[in-house]
Each structure stands twice: as C-alpha cells, then as structure tokens.
Amino acid sequence: IELWNPKSFEQLKKMVDQAVYQYNNRRPHNNIGKISPVDFENRFLLKSTFEQKSITIFNNEINV
C-alpha cells in the first residue's frame, strides 16, 4: 500500500479493485497451468459433464 501512495480512501479502494482484477484476470498462476483464475474457471465450466470422469466413493444403497 505504501508503494501505491493513495491520497484518499476512495483512491485506495480503486487501487485495491485494480489489484484484485489484475490478480484474477491477467496474472498467470503456476498451479493452474499458468493461466488466470478466471480463464481456469471458464475452461472448467465449458467442459461437458459427460466428458468428466466420475467415480463412486461411497454408495449408501443396501443390496438385499
């Protein structure tokens, strides 16, 4: 925050909003394939549920 040197609380809020936007939309993250969190989420949501593999970890049905 000292590097930004805001002159008012409103200016600080704008700077924080810009930093959050940069972090979520522009900055690549190593742990998710060097893409932004927004890109990762969009790619994840675009995948069809039929393409995603699923496994049953616990089945509560009783077979008699």
PDBQT receptor file of N, H, CA, C and O in Angstrom, charges set to zero:
ATOM      1  N   ILE A   1       0.835  -1.191   0.000  1.00  0.00    +0.000 N 
ATOM      2  CA  ILE A   1       0.000   0.000   0.000  1.00  0.00    +0.000 C 
ATOM      3  C   ILE A   1       0.878   1.252   0.000  1.00  0.00    +0.000 C 
ATOM      4  O   ILE A   1       0.527   2.257  -0.618  1.00  0.00    +0.000 OA
ATOM      5  N   GLU A   2       2.008   1.191   0.686  1.00  0.00    +0.000 N 
ATOM      6  H   GLU A   2       2.293   0.374   1.188  1.00  0.00    +0.000 HD
ATOM      7  CA  GLU A   2       2.894   2.361   0.715  1.00  0.00    +0.000 C 
ATOM      8  C   GLU A   2       3.397   2.701  -0.687  1.00  0.00    +0.000 C 
ATOM      9  O   GLU A   2       3.558   3.875  -1.021  1.00  0.00    +0.000 OA
ATOM     10  N   LEU A   3       3.646   1.680  -1.506  1.00  0.00    +0.000 N 
ATOM     11  H   LEU A   3       3.515   0.726  -1.235  1.00  0.00    +0.000 HD
ATOM     12  CA  LEU A   3       4.119   1.931  -2.868  1.00  0.00    +0.000 C 
ATOM     13  C   LEU A   3       3.074   2.639  -3.712  1.00  0.00    +0.000 C 
ATOM     14  O   LEU A   3       3.410   3.434  -4.589  1.00  0.00    +0.000 OA
ATOM     15  N   TRP A   4       1.808   2.349  -3.446  1.00  0.00    +0.000 N 
ATOM     16  H   TRP A   4       1.535   1.703  -2.733  1.00  0.00    +0.000 HD
ATOM     17  CA  TRP A   4       0.723   2.973  -4.211  1.00  0.00    +0.000 C 
ATOM     18  C   TRP A   4       0.563   4.437  -3.823  1.00  0.00    +0.000 C 
ATOM     19  O   TRP A   4       0.226   5.272  -4.662  1.00  0.00    +0.000 OA
ATOM     20  N   ASN A   5       0.799   4.742  -2.577  1.00  0.00    +0.000 N 
ATOM     21  H   ASN A   5       1.072   4.063  -1.895  1.00  0.00    +0.000 HD
ATOM     22  CA  ASN A   5       0.690   6.098  -2.047  1.00  0.00    +0.000 C 
ATOM     23  C   ASN A   5      -0.679   6.736  -2.330  1.00  0.00    +0.000 C 
ATOM     24  O   ASN A   5      -0.749   7.793  -2.957  1.00  0.00    +0.000 OA
ATOM     25  N   PRO A   6      -1.756   6.105  -1.874  1.00  0.00    +0.000 N 
ATOM     26  CA  PRO A   6      -3.083   6.692  -2.113  1.00  0.00    +0.000 C 
ATOM     27  C   PRO A   6      -3.258   7.994  -1.337  1.00  0.00    +0.000 C 
ATOM     28  O   PRO A   6      -2.751   8.169  -0.230  1.00  0.00    +0.000 OA
ATOM     29  N   LYS A   7      -3.991   8.883  -1.965  1.00  0.00    +0.000 N 
ATOM     30  H   LYS A   7      -4.404   8.740  -2.865  1.00  0.00    +0.000 HD
ATOM     31  CA  LYS A   7      -4.242  10.196  -1.340  1.00  0.00    +0.000 C 
ATOM     32  C   LYS A   7      -5.542  10.224  -0.547  1.00  0.00    +0.000 C 
ATOM     33  O   LYS A   7      -5.757  11.113   0.276  1.00  0.00    +0.000 OA
ATOM     34  N   SER A   8      -6.419   9.233  -0.805  1.00  0.00    +0.000 N 
ATOM     35  H   SER A   8      -6.245   8.511  -1.474  1.00  0.00    +0.000 HD
ATOM     36  CA  SER A   8      -7.695   9.186  -0.097  1.00  0.00    +0.000 C 
ATOM     37  C   SER A   8      -8.150   7.732   0.009  1.00  0.00    +0.000 C 
ATOM     38  O   SER A   8      -7.593   6.838  -0.627  1.00  0.00    +0.000 OA
ATOM     39  N   PHE A   9      -9.157   7.528   0.815  1.00  0.00    +0.000 N 
ATOM     40  H   PHE A   9      -9.609   8.255   1.331  1.00  0.00    +0.000 HD
ATOM     41  CA  PHE A   9      -9.713   6.187   0.962  1.00  0.00    +0.000 C 
ATOM     42  C   PHE A   9     -10.340   5.723  -0.346  1.00  0.00    +0.000 C 
ATOM     43  O   PHE A   9     -10.225   4.550  -0.702  1.00  0.00    +0.000 OA
ATOM     44  N   GLU A  10     -10.993   6.615  -1.057  1.00  0.00    +0.000 N 
ATOM     45  H   GLU A  10     -11.086   7.567  -0.768  1.00  0.00    +0.000 HD
ATOM     46  CA  GLU A  10     -11.615   6.268  -2.350  1.00  0.00    +0.000 C 
ATOM     47  C   GLU A  10     -10.549   5.836  -3.354  1.00  0.00    +0.000 C 
ATOM     48  O   GLU A  10     -10.743   4.875  -4.099  1.00  0.00    +0.000 OA
ATOM     49  N   GLN A  11      -9.447   6.535  -3.370  1.00  0.00    +0.000 N 
ATOM     50  H   GLN A  11      -9.289   7.316  -2.765  1.00  0.00    +0.000 HD
ATOM     51  CA  GLN A  11      -8.357   6.185  -4.272  1.00  0.00    +0.000 C 
ATOM     52  C   GLN A  11      -7.777   4.818  -3.883  1.00  0.00    +0.000 C 
ATOM     53  O   GLN A  11      -7.441   4.017  -4.755  1.00  0.00    +0.000 OA
ATOM     54  N   LEU A  12      -7.664   4.559  -2.612  1.00  0.00    +0.000 N 
ATOM     55  H   LEU A  12      -7.937   5.210  -1.903  1.00  0.00    +0.000 HD
ATOM     56  CA  LEU A  12      -7.184   3.261  -2.146  1.00  0.00    +0.000 C 
ATOM     57  C   LEU A  12      -8.124   2.141  -2.579  1.00  0.00    +0.000 C 
ATOM     58  O   LEU A  12      -7.675   1.080  -3.013  1.00  0.00    +0.000 OA
ATOM     59  N   LYS A  13      -9.437   2.379  -2.461  1.00  0.00    +0.000 N 
ATOM     60  H   LYS A  13      -9.802   3.241  -2.109  1.00  0.00    +0.000 HD
ATOM     61  CA  LYS A  13     -10.409   1.356  -2.883  1.00  0.00    +0.000 C 
ATOM     62  C   LYS A  13     -10.262   1.049  -4.369  1.00  0.00    +0.000 C 
ATOM     63  O   LYS A  13     -10.317  -0.114  -4.768  1.00  0.00    +0.000 OA
ATOM     64  N   LYS A  14     -10.076   2.079  -5.189  1.00  0.00    +0.000 N 
ATOM     65  H   LYS A  14     -10.032   3.024  -4.864  1.00  0.00    +0.000 HD
ATOM     66  CA  LYS A  14      -9.885   1.872  -6.622  1.00  0.00    +0.000 C 
ATOM     67  C   LYS A  14      -8.614   1.082  -6.905  1.00  0.00    +0.000 C 
ATOM     68  O   LYS A  14      -8.596   0.209  -7.773  1.00  0.00    +0.000 OA
ATOM     69  N   MET A  15      -7.570   1.389  -6.179  1.00  0.00    +0.000 N 
ATOM     70  H   MET A  15      -7.585   2.098  -5.474  1.00  0.00    +0.000 HD
ATOM     71  CA  MET A  15      -6.302   0.682  -6.366  1.00  0.00    +0.000 C 
ATOM     72  C   MET A  15      -6.420  -0.785  -5.974  1.00  0.00    +0.000 C 
ATOM     73  O   MET A  15      -5.878  -1.660  -6.650  1.00  0.00    +0.000 OA
ATOM     74  N   VAL A  16      -7.122  -1.048  -4.892  1.00  0.00    +0.000 N 
ATOM     75  H   VAL A  16      -7.562  -0.338  -4.344  1.00  0.00    +0.000 HD
ATOM     76  CA  VAL A  16      -7.331  -2.434  -4.464  1.00  0.00    +0.000 C 
ATOM     77  C   VAL A  16      -8.186  -3.175  -5.490  1.00  0.00    +0.000 C 
ATOM     78  O   VAL A  16      -7.888  -4.321  -5.826  1.00  0.00    +0.000 OA
ATOM     79  N   ASP A  17      -9.233  -2.543  -5.987  1.00  0.00    +0.000 N 
ATOM     80  H   ASP A  17      -9.475  -1.612  -5.714  1.00  0.00    +0.000 HD
ATOM     81  CA  ASP A  17     -10.063  -3.161  -7.026  1.00  0.00    +0.000 C 
ATOM     82  C   ASP A  17      -9.230  -3.498  -8.257  1.00  0.00    +0.000 C 
ATOM     83  O   ASP A  17      -9.385  -4.574  -8.833  1.00  0.00    +0.000 OA
ATOM     84  N   GLN A  18      -8.354  -2.595  -8.662  1.00  0.00    +0.000 N 
ATOM     85  H   GLN A  18      -8.227  -1.720  -8.194  1.00  0.00    +0.000 HD
ATOM     86  CA  GLN A  18      -7.495  -2.843  -9.819  1.00  0.00    +0.000 C 
ATOM     87  C   GLN A  18      -6.545  -4.011  -9.546  1.00  0.00    +0.000 C 
ATOM     88  O   GLN A  18      -6.312  -4.841 -10.425  1.00  0.00    +0.000 OA
ATOM     89  N   ALA A  19      -6.006  -4.076  -8.350  1.00  0.00    +0.000 N 
ATOM     90  H   ALA A  19      -6.195  -3.402  -7.636  1.00  0.00    +0.000 HD
ATOM     91  CA  ALA A  19      -5.083  -5.152  -7.997  1.00  0.00    +0.000 C 
ATOM     92  C   ALA A  19      -5.794  -6.503  -7.998  1.00  0.00    +0.000 C 
ATOM     93  O   ALA A  19      -5.241  -7.495  -8.473  1.00  0.00    +0.000 OA
ATOM     94  N   VAL A  20      -7.005  -6.545  -7.473  1.00  0.00    +0.000 N 
ATOM     95  H   VAL A  20      -7.454  -5.739  -7.086  1.00  0.00    +0.000 HD
ATOM     96  CA  VAL A  20      -7.779  -7.788  -7.451  1.00  0.00    +0.000 C 
ATOM     97  C   VAL A  20      -8.136  -8.209  -8.872  1.00  0.00    +0.000 C 
ATOM     98  O   VAL A  20      -8.061  -9.389  -9.212  1.00  0.00    +0.000 OA
ATOM     99  N   TYR A  21      -8.526  -7.239  -9.702  1.00  0.00    +0.000 N 
ATOM    100  H   TYR A  21      -8.587  -6.280  -9.426  1.00  0.00    +0.000 HD
ATOM    101  CA  TYR A  21      -8.837  -7.543 -11.098  1.00  0.00    +0.000 C 
ATOM    102  C   TYR A  21      -7.602  -8.109 -11.799  1.00  0.00    +0.000 C 
ATOM    103  O   TYR A  21      -7.692  -9.111 -12.508  1.00  0.00    +0.000 OA
ATOM    104  N   GLN A  22      -6.469  -7.477 -11.603  1.00  0.00    +0.000 N 
ATOM    105  H   GLN A  22      -6.396  -6.663 -11.027  1.00  0.00    +0.000 HD
ATOM    106  CA  GLN A  22      -5.215  -7.942 -12.202  1.00  0.00    +0.000 C 
ATOM    107  C   GLN A  22      -4.902  -9.363 -11.750  1.00  0.00    +0.000 C 
ATOM    108  O   GLN A  22      -4.540 -10.213 -12.563  1.00  0.00    +0.000 OA
ATOM    109  N   TYR A  23      -5.039  -9.615 -10.469  1.00  0.00    +0.000 N 
ATOM    110  H   TYR A  23      -5.333  -8.925  -9.808  1.00  0.00    +0.000 HD
ATOM    111  CA  TYR A  23      -4.732 -10.934  -9.909  1.00  0.00    +0.000 C 
ATOM    112  C   TYR A  23      -5.648 -12.012 -10.486  1.00  0.00    +0.000 C 
ATOM    113  O   TYR A  23      -5.184 -13.108 -10.798  1.00  0.00    +0.000 OA
ATOM    114  N   ASN A  24      -6.925 -11.721 -10.630  1.00  0.00    +0.000 N 
ATOM    115  H   ASN A  24      -7.302 -10.830 -10.376  1.00  0.00    +0.000 HD
ATOM    116  CA  ASN A  24      -7.886 -12.729 -11.069  1.00  0.00    +0.000 C 
ATOM    117  C   ASN A  24      -8.012 -12.861 -12.580  1.00  0.00    +0.000 C 
ATOM    118  O   ASN A  24      -8.356 -13.936 -13.071  1.00  0.00    +0.000 OA
ATOM    119  N   ASN A  25      -7.742 -11.793 -13.330  1.00  0.00    +0.000 N 
ATOM    120  H   ASN A  25      -7.462 -10.920 -12.930  1.00  0.00    +0.000 HD
ATOM    121  CA  ASN A  25      -8.000 -11.804 -14.758  1.00  0.00    +0.000 C 
ATOM    122  C   ASN A  25      -6.755 -11.801 -15.639  1.00  0.00    +0.000 C 
ATOM    123  O   ASN A  25      -6.804 -12.296 -16.765  1.00  0.00    +0.000 OA
ATOM    124  N   ARG A  26      -5.677 -11.272 -15.167  1.00  0.00    +0.000 N 
ATOM    125  H   ARG A  26      -5.638 -10.870 -14.252  1.00  0.00    +0.000 HD
ATOM    126  CA  ARG A  26      -4.494 -11.114 -16.020  1.00  0.00    +0.000 C 
ATOM    127  C   ARG A  26      -3.306 -11.968 -15.582  1.00  0.00    +0.000 C 
ATOM    128  O   ARG A  26      -2.598 -12.517 -16.426  1.00  0.00    +0.000 OA
ATOM    129  N   ARG A  27      -3.084 -12.083 -14.295  1.00  0.00    +0.000 N 
ATOM    130  H   ARG A  27      -3.659 -11.636 -13.610  1.00  0.00    +0.000 HD
ATOM    131  CA  ARG A  27      -1.879 -12.735 -13.776  1.00  0.00    +0.000 C 
ATOM    132  C   ARG A  27      -1.953 -14.245 -13.939  1.00  0.00    +0.000 C 
ATOM    133  O   ARG A  27      -2.899 -14.873 -13.461  1.00  0.00    +0.000 OA
ATOM    134  N   PRO A  28      -0.962 -14.840 -14.612  1.00  0.00    +0.000 N 
ATOM    135  CA  PRO A  28      -0.948 -16.305 -14.718  1.00  0.00    +0.000 C 
ATOM    136  C   PRO A  28      -0.546 -16.944 -13.384  1.00  0.00    +0.000 C 
ATOM    137  O   PRO A  28       0.326 -16.434 -12.682  1.00  0.00    +0.000 OA
ATOM    138  N   HIS A  29      -1.179 -18.042 -13.052  1.00  0.00    +0.000 N 
ATOM    139  H   HIS A  29      -1.888 -18.456 -13.622  1.00  0.00    +0.000 HD
ATOM    140  CA  HIS A  29      -0.899 -18.759 -11.808  1.00  0.00    +0.000 C 
ATOM    141  C   HIS A  29      -0.269 -20.110 -12.158  1.00  0.00    +0.000 C 
ATOM    142  O   HIS A  29      -0.818 -20.863 -12.963  1.00  0.00    +0.000 OA
ATOM    143  N   ASN A  30       0.857 -20.405 -11.566  1.00  0.00    +0.000 N 
ATOM    144  H   ASN A  30       1.302 -19.793 -10.913  1.00  0.00    +0.000 HD
ATOM    145  CA  ASN A  30       1.592 -21.637 -11.874  1.00  0.00    +0.000 C 
ATOM    146  C   ASN A  30       0.810 -22.903 -11.538  1.00  0.00    +0.000 C 
ATOM    147  O   ASN A  30       0.900 -23.892 -12.266  1.00  0.00    +0.000 OA
ATOM    148  N   ASN A  31       0.054 -22.887 -10.460  1.00  0.00    +0.000 N 
ATOM    149  H   ASN A  31      -0.019 -22.084  -9.869  1.00  0.00    +0.000 HD
ATOM    150  CA  ASN A  31      -0.626 -24.095 -10.005  1.00  0.00    +0.000 C 
ATOM    151  C   ASN A  31      -1.823 -24.494 -10.862  1.00  0.00    +0.000 C 
ATOM    152  O   ASN A  31      -2.344 -25.599 -10.713  1.00  0.00    +0.000 OA
ATOM    153  N   ILE A  32      -2.260 -23.623 -11.744  1.00  0.00    +0.000 N 
ATOM    154  H   ILE A  32      -1.837 -22.725 -11.865  1.00  0.00    +0.000 HD
ATOM    155  CA  ILE A  32      -3.406 -23.950 -12.609  1.00  0.00    +0.000 C 
ATOM    156  C   ILE A  32      -3.033 -23.821 -14.082  1.00  0.00    +0.000 C 
ATOM    157  O   ILE A  32      -3.837 -23.380 -14.904  1.00  0.00    +0.000 OA
ATOM    158  N   GLY A  33      -1.807 -24.211 -14.398  1.00  0.00    +0.000 N 
ATOM    159  H   GLY A  33      -1.154 -24.569 -13.730  1.00  0.00    +0.000 HD
ATOM    160  CA  GLY A  33      -1.385 -24.262 -15.792  1.00  0.00    +0.000 C 
ATOM    161  C   GLY A  33      -0.979 -22.932 -16.380  1.00  0.00    +0.000 C 
ATOM    162  O   GLY A  33      -1.086 -22.730 -17.590  1.00  0.00    +0.000 OA
ATOM    163  N   LYS A  34      -0.518 -22.026 -15.550  1.00  0.00    +0.000 N 
ATOM    164  H   LYS A  34      -0.431 -22.190 -14.567  1.00  0.00    +0.000 HD
ATOM    165  CA  LYS A  34      -0.055 -20.706 -15.980  1.00  0.00    +0.000 C 
ATOM    166  C   LYS A  34      -1.120 -19.920 -16.745  1.00  0.00    +0.000 C 
ATOM    167  O   LYS A  34      -0.840 -19.268 -17.751  1.00  0.00    +0.000 OA
ATOM    168  N   ILE A  35      -2.346 -20.003 -16.234  1.00  0.00    +0.000 N 
ATOM    169  H   ILE A  35      -2.574 -20.532 -15.416  1.00  0.00    +0.000 HD
ATOM    170  CA  ILE A  35      -3.453 -19.192 -16.753  1.00  0.00    +0.000 C 
ATOM    171  C   ILE A  35      -4.078 -18.445 -15.582  1.00  0.00    +0.000 C 
ATOM    172  O   ILE A  35      -3.795 -18.742 -14.421  1.00  0.00    +0.000 OA
ATOM    173  N   SER A  36      -4.914 -17.491 -15.893  1.00  0.00    +0.000 N 
ATOM    174  H   SER A  36      -5.143 -17.250 -16.836  1.00  0.00    +0.000 HD
ATOM    175  CA  SER A  36      -5.558 -16.718 -14.819  1.00  0.00    +0.000 C 
ATOM    176  C   SER A  36      -6.678 -17.544 -14.187  1.00  0.00    +0.000 C 
ATOM    177  O   SER A  36      -7.203 -18.456 -14.825  1.00  0.00    +0.000 OA
ATOM    178  N   PRO A  37      -7.050 -17.237 -12.939  1.00  0.00    +0.000 N 
ATOM    179  CA  PRO A  37      -8.164 -17.945 -12.304  1.00  0.00    +0.000 C 
ATOM    180  C   PRO A  37      -9.467 -17.842 -13.098  1.00  0.00    +0.000 C 
ATOM    181  O   PRO A  37     -10.230 -18.807 -13.153  1.00  0.00    +0.000 OA
ATOM    182  N   VAL A  38      -9.732 -16.693 -13.710  1.00  0.00    +0.000 N 
ATOM    183  H   VAL A  38      -9.112 -15.910 -13.665  1.00  0.00    +0.000 HD
ATOM    184  CA  VAL A  38     -10.953 -16.535 -14.500  1.00  0.00    +0.000 C 
ATOM    185  C   VAL A  38     -10.913 -17.454 -15.717  1.00  0.00    +0.000 C 
ATOM    186  O   VAL A  38     -11.910 -18.106 -16.027  1.00  0.00    +0.000 OA
ATOM    187  N   ASP A  39      -9.774 -17.515 -16.413  1.00  0.00    +0.000 N 
ATOM    188  H   ASP A  39      -8.964 -16.985 -16.161  1.00  0.00    +0.000 HD
ATOM    189  CA  ASP A  39      -9.642 -18.422 -17.561  1.00  0.00    +0.000 C 
ATOM    190  C   ASP A  39      -9.800 -19.874 -17.129  1.00  0.00    +0.000 C 
ATOM    191  O   ASP A  39     -10.449 -20.665 -17.814  1.00  0.00    +0.000 OA
ATOM    192  N   PHE A  40      -9.208 -20.220 -15.997  1.00  0.00    +0.000 N 
ATOM    193  H   PHE A  40      -8.681 -19.577 -15.441  1.00  0.00    +0.000 HD
ATOM    194  CA  PHE A  40      -9.319 -21.590 -15.493  1.00  0.00    +0.000 C 
ATOM    195  C   PHE A  40     -10.776 -21.942 -15.220  1.00  0.00    +0.000 C 
ATOM    196  O   PHE A  40     -11.246 -23.012 -15.608  1.00  0.00    +0.000 OA
ATOM    197  N   GLU A  41     -11.484 -21.047 -14.557  1.00  0.00    +0.000 N 
ATOM    198  H   GLU A  41     -11.102 -20.178 -14.242  1.00  0.00    +0.000 HD
ATOM    199  CA  GLU A  41     -12.892 -21.297 -14.234  1.00  0.00    +0.000 C 
ATOM    200  C   GLU A  41     -13.731 -21.413 -15.508  1.00  0.00    +0.000 C 
ATOM    201  O   GLU A  41     -14.586 -22.292 -15.609  1.00  0.00    +0.000 OA
ATOM    202  N   ASN A  42     -13.493 -20.537 -16.472  1.00  0.00    +0.000 N 
ATOM    203  H   ASN A  42     -12.798 -19.822 -16.391  1.00  0.00    +0.000 HD
ATOM    204  CA  ASN A  42     -14.244 -20.598 -17.721  1.00  0.00    +0.000 C 
ATOM    205  C   ASN A  42     -13.990 -21.902 -18.467  1.00  0.00    +0.000 C 
ATOM    206  O   ASN A  42     -14.926 -22.511 -18.985  1.00  0.00    +0.000 OA
ATOM    207  N   ARG A  43     -12.744 -22.332 -18.525  1.00  0.00    +0.000 N 
ATOM    208  H   ARG A  43     -11.984 -21.837 -18.104  1.00  0.00    +0.000 HD
ATOM    209  CA  ARG A  43     -12.424 -23.598 -19.194  1.00  0.00    +0.000 C 
ATOM    210  C   ARG A  43     -13.064 -24.771 -18.472  1.00  0.00    +0.000 C 
ATOM    211  O   ARG A  43     -13.559 -25.704 -19.105  1.00  0.00    +0.000 OA
ATOM    212  N   PHE A  44     -13.053 -24.722 -17.147  1.00  0.00    +0.000 N 
ATOM    213  H   PHE A  44     -12.651 -23.965 -16.633  1.00  0.00    +0.000 HD
ATOM    214  CA  PHE A  44     -13.646 -25.801 -16.363  1.00  0.00    +0.000 C 
ATOM    215  C   PHE A  44     -15.153 -25.880 -16.604  1.00  0.00    +0.000 C 
ATOM    216  O   PHE A  44     -15.704 -26.966 -16.785  1.00  0.00    +0.000 OA
ATOM    217  N   LEU A  45     -15.810 -24.726 -16.605  1.00  0.00    +0.000 N 
ATOM    218  H   LEU A  45     -15.363 -23.844 -16.458  1.00  0.00    +0.000 HD
ATOM    219  CA  LEU A  45     -17.258 -24.694 -16.772  1.00  0.00    +0.000 C 
ATOM    220  C   LEU A  45     -17.681 -25.068 -18.188  1.00  0.00    +0.000 C 
ATOM    221  O   LEU A  45     -18.788 -25.570 -18.383  1.00  0.00    +0.000 OA
ATOM    222  N   LEU A  46     -16.829 -24.834 -19.173  1.00  0.00    +0.000 N 
ATOM    223  H   LEU A  46     -15.929 -24.426 -19.015  1.00  0.00    +0.000 HD
ATOM    224  CA  LEU A  46     -17.160 -25.154 -20.556  1.00  0.00    +0.000 C 
ATOM    225  C   LEU A  46     -17.099 -26.643 -20.851  1.00  0.00    +0.000 C 
ATOM    226  O   LEU A  46     -17.727 -27.125 -21.794  1.00  0.00    +0.000 OA
ATOM    227  N   LYS A  47     -16.341 -27.367 -20.043  1.00  0.00    +0.000 N 
ATOM    228  H   LYS A  47     -15.830 -26.975 -19.278  1.00  0.00    +0.000 HD
ATOM    229  CA  LYS A  47     -16.247 -28.808 -20.262  1.00  0.00    +0.000 C 
ATOM    230  C   LYS A  47     -17.601 -29.449 -20.011  1.00  0.00    +0.000 C 
ATOM    231  O   LYS A  47     -18.282 -29.120 -19.040  1.00  0.00    +0.000 OA
ATOM    232  N   SER A  48     -17.975 -30.338 -20.864  1.00  0.00    +0.000 N 
ATOM    233  H   SER A  48     -17.421 -30.605 -21.653  1.00  0.00    +0.000 HD
ATOM    234  CA  SER A  48     -19.240 -31.056 -20.698  1.00  0.00    +0.000 C 
ATOM    235  C   SER A  48     -19.127 -32.003 -19.517  1.00  0.00    +0.000 C 
ATOM    236  O   SER A  48     -18.068 -32.579 -19.269  1.00  0.00    +0.000 OA
ATOM    237  N   THR A  49     -20.211 -32.156 -18.799  1.00  0.00    +0.000 N 
ATOM    238  H   THR A  49     -21.071 -31.688 -19.000  1.00  0.00    +0.000 HD
ATOM    239  CA  THR A  49     -20.201 -33.096 -17.674  1.00  0.00    +0.000 C 
ATOM    240  C   THR A  49     -20.053 -34.528 -18.179  1.00  0.00    +0.000 C 
ATOM    241  O   THR A  49     -19.633 -35.412 -17.431  1.00  0.00    +0.000 OA
ATOM    242  N   PHE A  50     -20.396 -34.758 -19.441  1.00  0.00    +0.000 N 
ATOM    243  H   PHE A  50     -20.737 -34.040 -20.048  1.00  0.00    +0.000 HD
ATOM    244  CA  PHE A  50     -20.236 -36.098 -19.997  1.00  0.00    +0.000 C 
ATOM    245  C   PHE A  50     -18.779 -36.432 -20.242  1.00  0.00    +0.000 C 
ATOM    246  O   PHE A  50     -18.416 -37.607 -20.287  1.00  0.00    +0.000 OA
ATOM    247  N   GLU A  51     -17.941 -35.427 -20.401  1.00  0.00    +0.000 N 
ATOM    248  H   GLU A  51     -18.235 -34.472 -20.364  1.00  0.00    +0.000 HD
ATOM    249  CA  GLU A  51     -16.524 -35.650 -20.623  1.00  0.00    +0.000 C 
ATOM    250  C   GLU A  51     -15.780 -35.920 -19.323  1.00  0.00    +0.000 C 
ATOM    251  O   GLU A  51     -14.701 -36.513 -19.329  1.00  0.00    +0.000 OA
ATOM    252  N   GLN A  52     -16.344 -35.494 -18.238  1.00  0.00    +0.000 N 
ATOM    253  H   GLN A  52     -17.221 -35.012 -18.233  1.00  0.00    +0.000 HD
ATOM    254  CA  GLN A  52     -15.661 -35.642 -16.960  1.00  0.00    +0.000 C 
ATOM    255  C   GLN A  52     -15.903 -37.031 -16.390  1.00  0.00    +0.000 C 
ATOM    256  O   GLN A  52     -17.038 -37.499 -16.302  1.00  0.00    +0.000 OA
ATOM    257  N   LYS A  53     -14.821 -37.669 -16.010  1.00  0.00    +0.000 N 
ATOM    258  H   LYS A  53     -13.899 -37.289 -16.082  1.00  0.00    +0.000 HD
ATOM    259  CA  LYS A  53     -14.919 -38.982 -15.398  1.00  0.00    +0.000 C 
ATOM    260  C   LYS A  53     -15.414 -38.843 -13.960  1.00  0.00    +0.000 C 
ATOM    261  O   LYS A  53     -15.108 -37.862 -13.282  1.00  0.00    +0.000 OA
ATOM    262  N   SER A  54     -16.160 -39.808 -13.515  1.00  0.00    +0.000 N 
ATOM    263  H   SER A  54     -16.408 -40.605 -14.067  1.00  0.00    +0.000 HD
ATOM    264  CA  SER A  54     -16.600 -39.780 -12.129  1.00  0.00    +0.000 C 
ATOM    265  C   SER A  54     -16.455 -41.166 -11.535  1.00  0.00    +0.000 C 
ATOM    266  O   SER A  54     -16.530 -42.173 -12.240  1.00  0.00    +0.000 OA
ATOM    267  N   ILE A  55     -16.250 -41.204 -10.256  1.00  0.00    +0.000 N 
ATOM    268  H   ILE A  55     -16.189 -40.387  -9.683  1.00  0.00    +0.000 HD
ATOM    269  CA  ILE A  55     -16.169 -42.474  -9.528  1.00  0.00    +0.000 C 
ATOM    270  C   ILE A  55     -17.073 -42.376  -8.310  1.00  0.00    +0.000 C 
ATOM    271  O   ILE A  55     -17.330 -41.284  -7.806  1.00  0.00    +0.000 OA
ATOM    272  N   THR A  56     -17.548 -43.511  -7.844  1.00  0.00    +0.000 N 
ATOM    273  H   THR A  56     -17.339 -44.399  -8.254  1.00  0.00    +0.000 HD
ATOM    274  CA  THR A  56     -18.355 -43.546  -6.637  1.00  0.00    +0.000 C 
ATOM    275  C   THR A  56     -17.434 -43.910  -5.480  1.00  0.00    +0.000 C 
ATOM    276  O   THR A  56     -16.820 -44.977  -5.474  1.00  0.00    +0.000 OA
ATOM    277  N   ILE A  57     -17.344 -43.027  -4.517  1.00  0.00    +0.000 N 
ATOM    278  H   ILE A  57     -17.842 -42.160  -4.522  1.00  0.00    +0.000 HD
ATOM    279  CA  ILE A  57     -16.500 -43.265  -3.354  1.00  0.00    +0.000 C 
ATOM    280  C   ILE A  57     -17.296 -43.985  -2.276  1.00  0.00    +0.000 C 
ATOM    281  O   ILE A  57     -16.766 -44.852  -1.580  1.00  0.00    +0.000 OA
ATOM    282  N   PHE A  58     -18.553 -43.631  -2.140  1.00  0.00    +0.000 N 
ATOM    283  H   PHE A  58     -18.984 -42.927  -2.705  1.00  0.00    +0.000 HD
ATOM    284  CA  PHE A  58     -19.381 -44.258  -1.130  1.00  0.00    +0.000 C 
ATOM    285  C   PHE A  58     -20.772 -44.429  -1.703  1.00  0.00    +0.000 C 
ATOM    286  O   PHE A  58     -21.346 -43.487  -2.249  1.00  0.00    +0.000 OA
ATOM    287  N   ASN A  59     -21.312 -45.621  -1.579  1.00  0.00    +0.000 N 
ATOM    288  H   ASN A  59     -20.846 -46.387  -1.135  1.00  0.00    +0.000 HD
ATOM    289  CA  ASN A  59     -22.652 -45.913  -2.058  1.00  0.00    +0.000 C 
ATOM    290  C   ASN A  59     -23.472 -46.309  -0.847  1.00  0.00    +0.000 C 
ATOM    291  O   ASN A  59     -23.170 -47.309  -0.195  1.00  0.00    +0.000 OA
ATOM    292  N   ASN A  60     -24.498 -45.547  -0.538  1.00  0.00    +0.000 N 
ATOM    293  H   ASN A  60     -24.743 -44.735  -1.067  1.00  0.00    +0.000 HD
ATOM    294  CA  ASN A  60     -25.303 -45.763   0.658  1.00  0.00    +0.000 C 
ATOM    295  C   ASN A  60     -26.453 -46.740   0.421  1.00  0.00    +0.000 C 
ATOM    296  O   ASN A  60     -27.262 -46.970   1.321  1.00  0.00    +0.000 OA
ATOM    297  N   GLU A  61     -26.535 -47.316  -0.774  1.00  0.00    +0.000 N 
ATOM    298  H   GLU A  61     -25.878 -47.129  -1.505  1.00  0.00    +0.000 HD
ATOM    299  CA  GLU A  61     -27.612 -48.252  -1.073  1.00  0.00    +0.000 C 
ATOM    300  C   GLU A  61     -27.303 -49.617  -0.472  1.00  0.00    +0.000 C 
ATOM    301  O   GLU A  61     -26.152 -50.051  -0.435  1.00  0.00    +0.000 OA
ATOM    302  N   ILE A  62     -28.353 -50.282  -0.003  1.00  0.00    +0.000 N 
ATOM    303  H   ILE A  62     -29.288 -49.930  -0.033  1.00  0.00    +0.000 HD
ATOM    304  CA  ILE A  62     -28.199 -51.623   0.563  1.00  0.00    +0.000 C 
ATOM    305  C   ILE A  62     -28.813 -52.607  -0.413  1.00  0.00    +0.000 C 
ATOM    306  O   ILE A  62     -30.005 -52.536  -0.712  1.00  0.00    +0.000 OA
ATOM    307  N   ASN A  63     -28.008 -53.516  -0.905  1.00  0.00    +0.000 N 
ATOM    308  H   ASN A  63     -27.039 -53.574  -0.663  1.00  0.00    +0.000 HD
ATOM    309  CA  ASN A  63     -28.495 -54.544  -1.823  1.00  0.00    +0.000 C 
ATOM    310  C   ASN A  63     -28.853 -55.797  -1.023  1.00  0.00    +0.000 C 
ATOM    311  O   ASN A  63     -27.988 -56.388  -0.377  1.00  0.00    +0.000 OA
ATOM    312  N   VAL A  64     -30.106 -56.199  -1.063  1.00  0.00    +0.000 N 
ATOM    313  H   VAL A  64     -30.809 -55.719  -1.589  1.00  0.00    +0.000 HD
ATOM    314  CA  VAL A  64     -30.546 -57.375  -0.301  1.00  0.00    +0.000 C 
ATOM    315  C   VAL A  64     -30.892 -58.484  -1.261  1.00  0.00    +0.000 C 
ATOM    316  O   VAL A  64     -31.287 -59.569  -0.834  1.00  0.00    +0.000 OA
TER     317      VAL A  64
